[in-house]
Amino acid sequence: MPHERRRRTRSSTLTTRGALLVTLLLGGLAGLSACKNLPGGQPDVSRGKFRQTSRDISVREPPGRSADSRALVLLAQQRLQTGDIKAAEQLARKAVKDQPASADAHTVLGLVLDRKGDAPAAGASYRKATELAPNGGEVLNNFGVWLCGQGRAAESLAWFDRAVAAPGYSTPSAAKGNAGVCALSAGQSVRAERDLRAAISADPANALALGALAKLAFDAGRTMEARAFSERRLAAAPATDDALLLASQIEQKLGDTDAARRYVQKMRRSPAGTGAKRDGEQEGR
């Protein structure tokens, strides 16, 4: 497996708060997300032109799971979300020690190590999770998100395909949207459009896919189509700076300078530090 070195992205946005979202298998919680800069702005999937976002972890408890291990995983997630990386790592490592066959434990450890900046170790944890849950759609999608975030967009596509095909995977549209975003980053525009349209066909309010399609159409000179996707994107989820900037560029291109100005004003009024500054965040679930 290629050397998994950490790559710093420019501003980006694929689908959870740093696009593509990361959710753990643990059923019942909603948790972590991840990706790079896409739809509303310029995609950057080196973590790819889409930005990873911080997401909640969705946990599905498998038969025989130790209650203590599950609690450790949930606590590790909570500590990670509050920024206590040291405590999160300690809890995640305890969970792995308690239940070494738990894909959830290895996934949350991967999240913690990734946040620490230890990309090789994070990648090893994510890959271990896929070995433990080879048919787990969430786990396969999460690893794809991580690969794409490391600038390995082409490599990530096979993992999204496996996630979509996984039996019992409840959110295949998320993996399709992530695949579309990463295909764009990999220069595979035909595949990108196919996957993004499949994502919104299954989930018409998939903000990641709508934003990416708006950007794709705008770059291709299909400005009216870009406007339609942009408006749907803004109606589907809270506006990010990327989404507003793209909407402004579209209106400027169409000659509606007043509308363009309004979008810019909204962008300037958006509160700093809310975690909603970029679009194209990949989903990890």
Secondary structure, 3 states (H helix, E strand, C coil): CCCCCCCCCCCCCCCCECCCCCCCCCCCCCECCCCEECCCCCCEECCECCECECCECCCCCCCCCCHHHHHHHHHHHHHHHCCCHHHHHHHHHHHHHHCCCCHHHHHHHHHHHHHHCCHHHHHHHHHHHHHHCCCCHHHHHHHHHHHHHCCCHHHHHHHHHHHHHCCCCCCHHHHHHHHHHHHHHCCCHHHHHHHHHHHHHHCCCCHHHHHHHHHHHHHCCCHHHHHHHHHHHHHHCCCCHHHHHHHHHHHHHHCCHHHHHHHHHHHHHCCCCCCCCCCCCCCCC
